[in-house]
Structure formats: structure tokens, C-alpha cells
Amino acid sequence: MARWALPCALLLVLIEAGRPAAPPNGLEKVLEDFHGRNLVQAAFRGEAVREAVEELSMGTYVELEVNLVQTVCRKHQWRSQNCQIKAGGRKQKCLACFKFDISNPGSLINKSLRCLSEHNPLLQEVRRRQEVECQAIKSANEDQYLPGKFAFSVGLPS
């Protein structure tokens, strides 16, 4: 029985290695970046309103809209599950896009993140600018390695 243990363990490792990596968590990245800002003092809890994940030739593109609500905790406690939502607390809307490296899904190639009050009159203008910036992030370097982009003929008979 013991002689089968090593081959079975090796097979499980090979199966795991062949599985595609889990897509990056956009909501987690938004919360991490938001709480890293100097002006943020309280912890916020987030909920993704809209999230789109797209596999591209050069990486995974994640675009999302997140609603954040203030909690009673300090910002260094933002990962805590015990933080209650603060009554009458601030609300933020974050528009974000991220492009993660295809060969290393944890590695960020580029990002754009904008958070502002839901009641800010500039929200629609910020949304328009964010869409333009995210489109540039999504398409960056995507045309480098398209199959058939270059054709070479070498050594053709005369």
C-alpha cells in the first residue's frame, strides 16, 4: 500500500499544477488600495455592484464598481469581520480596473482606482474619465503577440 502513496501524491501535484490559477480578487484589491490612502481613517466594508473579469492574451483584466460603507473600526482593522457598519457613516463609490500578468496572476501590470462620495456632483464625469483610462489599461500590450501579425518567407525556391 505504501508503494502507491508517492505516485498518488505526485499525480495530485501534477493535477493541481495543470489547473488554471484562480482569477484575482478585484474587491480585495480595491479595499487594500483604499485603506492604504493617508486620508482614510476608518475601516470600510465593500460590496461589488458590478464586476467583469476577462482573460486576455497578456493578462487578466478585472473591472468593477464597488460601494463602500464606513464601519466603527479603525482603518488598520479593515480585514476584521467584527466591524459593524456605522450608523450615518460615509459612503463611497469606487470605480476600478486592474490588469494582472497572465504568467503570474498575483502580479499587477497596471491599475486605475477612483473613489468618491456617492453624492459628489462630479461622479458622472469621473465615471467617463475612468472608462477611457480603463480601456487604455485593458488594451495595453495586447497587440504585441497576435498570431499571424508577421509573416516571413525564407528560402523560397527560385
FIVODREN-969679 format. One record per residue (C-alpha): residue number from 1; residue in three letters; x, y, z. Coordinates in nm, 4 decimals, decimal comma. Layout:
% residues N
<r NUM; 'ALA'; <X; Y; Z>>
...
% end
This chain:
% residues 158
<r 1; 'MET'; <0,0000; 0,0000; 0,0000>>
<r 2; 'ALA'; <0,2864; 0,2395; 0,0837>>
<r 3; 'ARG'; <0,4411; 0,1985; -0,2608>>
<r 4; 'TRP'; <0,1335; 0,3687; -0,4128>>
<r 5; 'ALA'; <0,1420; 0,6693; -0,1791>>
<r 6; 'LEU'; <0,4235; 0,8551; -0,3589>>
<r 7; 'PRO'; <0,2857; 0,8094; -0,7131>>
<r 8; 'CYS'; <-0,0613; 0,9216; -0,5961>>
<r 9; 'ALA'; <0,0819; 1,2302; -0,4237>>
<r 10; 'LEU'; <0,2826; 1,3133; -0,7380>>
<r 11; 'LEU'; <-0,0295; 1,2755; -0,9518>>
<r 12; 'LEU'; <-0,2210; 1,5174; -0,7261>>
<r 13; 'VAL'; <0,0607; 1,7725; -0,7555>>
<r 14; 'LEU'; <0,0551; 1,7429; -1,1347>>
<r 15; 'ILE'; <-0,3244; 1,7837; -1,1427>>
<r 16; 'GLU'; <-0,3015; 2,0984; -0,9266>>
<r 17; 'ALA'; <-0,0223; 2,2394; -1,1477>>
<r 18; 'GLY'; <-0,2385; 2,1930; -1,4572>>
<r 19; 'ARG'; <-0,5349; 2,3845; -1,3178>>
<r 20; 'PRO'; <-0,5710; 2,7457; -1,4183>>
<r 21; 'ALA'; <-0,4973; 2,9961; -1,1449>>
<r 22; 'ALA'; <-0,7939; 3,1486; -0,9656>>
<r 23; 'PRO'; <-0,8866; 3,4897; -1,1031>>
<r 24; 'PRO'; <-0,7557; 3,7781; -0,8954>>
<r 25; 'ASN'; <-0,9968; 3,9179; -0,6386>>
<r 26; 'GLY'; <-1,0811; 4,2696; -0,7532>>
<r 27; 'LEU'; <-1,2844; 4,3624; -0,4450>>
<r 28; 'GLU'; <-0,9957; 4,2673; -0,2157>>
<r 29; 'LYS'; <-0,7565; 4,4800; -0,4241>>
<r 30; 'VAL'; <-0,9907; 4,7816; -0,4123>>
<r 31; 'LEU'; <-1,0211; 4,7558; -0,0328>>
<r 32; 'GLU'; <-0,6453; 4,7153; 0,0077>>
<r 33; 'ASP'; <-0,5664; 5,0209; -0,2041>>
<r 34; 'PHE'; <-0,8444; 5,2307; -0,0495>>
<r 35; 'HIS'; <-0,7298; 5,1604; 0,3072>>
<r 36; 'GLY'; <-0,3700; 5,2372; 0,2076>>
<r 37; 'ARG'; <-0,4566; 5,6022; 0,1491>>
<r 38; 'ASN'; <-0,3387; 5,8547; 0,4091>>
<r 39; 'LEU'; <-0,6698; 6,0406; 0,4291>>
<r 40; 'VAL'; <-0,8694; 5,7277; 0,5145>>
<r 41; 'GLN'; <-0,9028; 5,6910; 0,8934>>
<r 42; 'ALA'; <-1,1902; 5,4431; 0,9358>>
<r 43; 'ALA'; <-1,2362; 5,0918; 0,8044>>
<r 44; 'PHE'; <-1,4845; 5,0490; 0,5225>>
<r 45; 'ARG'; <-1,6730; 4,7422; 0,4120>>
<r 46; 'GLY'; <-1,7220; 4,6874; 0,0410>>
<r 47; 'GLU'; <-1,9719; 4,5258; -0,1881>>
<r 48; 'ALA'; <-1,9108; 4,4763; -0,5589>>
<r 49; 'VAL'; <-2,2042; 4,6141; -0,7540>>
<r 50; 'ARG'; <-2,0643; 4,5209; -1,0931>>
<r 51; 'GLU'; <-1,7632; 4,3067; -1,1734>>
<r 52; 'ALA'; <-1,6311; 4,1855; -1,5080>>
<r 53; 'VAL'; <-1,3336; 3,9518; -1,5485>>
<r 54; 'GLU'; <-1,1847; 3,8958; -1,8919>>
<r 55; 'GLU'; <-0,8950; 3,6714; -1,9895>>
<r 56; 'LEU'; <-0,6753; 3,8454; -2,2475>>
<r 57; 'SER'; <-0,3577; 3,7297; -2,4210>>
<r 58; 'MET'; <-0,1308; 3,9363; -2,1920>>
<r 59; 'GLY'; <-0,3246; 3,9129; -1,8660>>
<r 60; 'THR'; <-0,6462; 3,9027; -1,6702>>
<r 61; 'TYR'; <-0,8477; 4,2238; -1,6855>>
<r 62; 'VAL'; <-1,0811; 4,2988; -1,3945>>
<r 63; 'GLU'; <-1,3193; 4,5942; -1,3954>>
<r 64; 'LEU'; <-1,5555; 4,6701; -1,1101>>
<r 65; 'GLU'; <-1,7725; 4,9188; -0,9335>>
<r 66; 'VAL'; <-1,7763; 4,8952; -0,5537>>
<r 67; 'ASN'; <-1,9947; 5,0545; -0,2899>>
<r 68; 'LEU'; <-1,8094; 5,1189; 0,0369>>
<r 69; 'VAL'; <-1,9719; 5,1919; 0,3727>>
<r 70; 'GLN'; <-1,7939; 5,3196; 0,6826>>
<r 71; 'THR'; <-1,7633; 5,0934; 0,9870>>
<r 72; 'VAL'; <-1,6937; 5,1704; 1,3536>>
<r 73; 'CYS'; <-1,3416; 5,0212; 1,3265>>
<r 74; 'ARG'; <-1,0103; 5,1959; 1,2531>>
<r 75; 'LYS'; <-0,8586; 5,1525; 0,9068>>
<r 76; 'HIS'; <-0,5923; 4,9015; 1,0195>>
<r 77; 'GLN'; <-0,8789; 4,6677; 1,1197>>
<r 78; 'TRP'; <-1,0424; 4,6660; 0,7761>>
<r 79; 'ARG'; <-0,9969; 4,2885; 0,7334>>
<r 80; 'SER'; <-1,1828; 4,2156; 1,0591>>
<r 81; 'GLN'; <-1,5241; 4,0538; 1,0257>>
<r 82; 'ASN'; <-1,6362; 4,2097; 1,3563>>
<r 83; 'CYS'; <-1,6607; 4,5677; 1,2301>>
<r 84; 'GLN'; <-2,0189; 4,6901; 1,2432>>
<r 85; 'ILE'; <-2,1463; 4,9423; 0,9910>>
<r 86; 'LYS'; <-2,1502; 5,2917; 1,1412>>
<r 87; 'ALA'; <-2,4958; 5,4471; 1,1553>>
<r 88; 'GLY'; <-2,4929; 5,7602; 0,9401>>
<r 89; 'GLY'; <-2,1404; 5,6748; 0,8236>>
<r 90; 'ARG'; <-1,9863; 5,7893; 0,4990>>
<r 91; 'LYS'; <-2,0483; 5,6074; 0,1717>>
<r 92; 'GLN'; <-1,8065; 5,5910; -0,1178>>
<r 93; 'LYS'; <-1,8327; 5,4635; -0,4724>>
<r 94; 'CYS'; <-1,5140; 5,3203; -0,6211>>
<r 95; 'LEU'; <-1,4576; 5,2653; -0,9916>>
<r 96; 'ALA'; <-1,1621; 5,0399; -1,0581>>
<r 97; 'CYS'; <-0,9857; 4,8350; -1,3210>>
<r 98; 'PHE'; <-0,6834; 4,6111; -1,2862>>
<r 99; 'LYS'; <-0,4728; 4,4117; -1,5285>>
<r 100; 'PHE'; <-0,2883; 4,1149; -1,3819>>
<r 101; 'ASP'; <0,0030; 3,9356; -1,5501>>
<r 102; 'ILE'; <-0,1040; 3,6171; -1,7299>>
<r 103; 'SER'; <0,2106; 3,4294; -1,6234>>
<r 104; 'ASN'; <0,1866; 3,5428; -1,2581>>
<r 105; 'PRO'; <-0,1784; 3,6138; -1,1642>>
<r 106; 'GLY'; <-0,0806; 3,7824; -0,8368>>
<r 107; 'SER'; <0,1373; 4,0355; -1,0192>>
<r 108; 'LEU'; <-0,0332; 4,3610; -1,1115>>
<r 109; 'ILE'; <0,0581; 4,5118; -1,4516>>
<r 110; 'ASN'; <-0,1476; 4,8304; -1,4221>>
<r 111; 'LYS'; <-0,4467; 4,9726; -1,2376>>
<r 112; 'SER'; <-0,6805; 5,2668; -1,2092>>
<r 113; 'LEU'; <-0,8877; 5,3371; -0,8988>>
<r 114; 'ARG'; <-1,1115; 5,6321; -0,8233>>
<r 115; 'CYS'; <-1,3243; 5,6593; -0,5099>>
<r 116; 'LEU'; <-1,5544; 5,9454; -0,4210>>
<r 117; 'SER'; <-1,8763; 6,0186; -0,2367>>
<r 118; 'GLU'; <-2,1900; 5,8831; -0,3992>>
<r 119; 'HIS'; <-2,3380; 6,2337; -0,3742>>
<r 120; 'ASN'; <-2,0479; 6,4082; -0,5464>>
<r 121; 'PRO'; <-2,1798; 6,6050; -0,8465>>
<r 122; 'LEU'; <-1,8689; 6,5087; -1,0451>>
<r 123; 'LEU'; <-1,9462; 6,1354; -1,0279>>
<r 124; 'GLN'; <-2,0608; 6,1096; -1,3915>>
<r 125; 'GLU'; <-1,7547; 6,3000; -1,5197>>
<r 126; 'VAL'; <-1,5242; 6,0801; -1,3108>>
<r 127; 'ARG'; <-1,7033; 5,7714; -1,4462>>
<r 128; 'ARG'; <-1,6425; 5,8896; -1,8055>>
<r 129; 'ARG'; <-1,2707; 5,9521; -1,7404>>
<r 130; 'GLN'; <-1,2387; 5,6155; -1,5681>>
<r 131; 'GLU'; <-1,3876; 5,4344; -1,8676>>
<r 132; 'VAL'; <-1,1315; 5,5953; -2,1005>>
<r 133; 'GLU'; <-0,8418; 5,5123; -1,8687>>
<r 134; 'CYS'; <-0,9611; 5,1552; -1,8163>>
<r 135; 'GLN'; <-0,9906; 5,0979; -2,1893>>
<r 136; 'ALA'; <-0,6264; 5,2037; -2,2279>>
<r 137; 'ILE'; <-0,5213; 4,9681; -1,9458>>
<r 138; 'LYS'; <-0,7188; 4,6808; -2,0993>>
<r 139; 'SER'; <-0,5717; 4,7207; -2,4478>>
<r 140; 'ALA'; <-0,2116; 4,7971; -2,3424>>
<r 141; 'ASN'; <0,0363; 4,5493; -2,4969>>
<r 142; 'GLU'; <-0,2443; 4,3277; -2,6250>>
<r 143; 'ASP'; <-0,1431; 4,3636; -2,9887>>
<r 144; 'GLN'; <0,2200; 4,2609; -2,9358>>
<r 145; 'TYR'; <0,1920; 3,8852; -2,9858>>
<r 146; 'LEU'; <-0,1045; 3,8277; -3,2128>>
<r 147; 'PRO'; <-0,0640; 3,5115; -3,4213>>
<r 148; 'GLY'; <-0,0155; 3,5930; -3,7858>>
<r 149; 'LYS'; <0,0848; 3,9538; -3,7246>>
<r 150; 'PHE'; <0,4150; 3,8962; -3,9015>>
<r 151; 'ALA'; <0,4718; 3,6635; -4,1938>>
<r 152; 'PHE'; <0,8159; 3,5639; -4,3142>>
<r 153; 'SER'; <0,9197; 3,3702; -4,6195>>
<r 154; 'VAL'; <1,2696; 3,2340; -4,6012>>
<r 155; 'GLY'; <1,4437; 3,0144; -4,8541>>
<r 156; 'LEU'; <1,1741; 3,0019; -5,1182>>
<r 157; 'PRO'; <1,2842; 2,8218; -5,4289>>
<r 158; 'SER'; <1,3535; 3,0444; -5,7251>>
% end
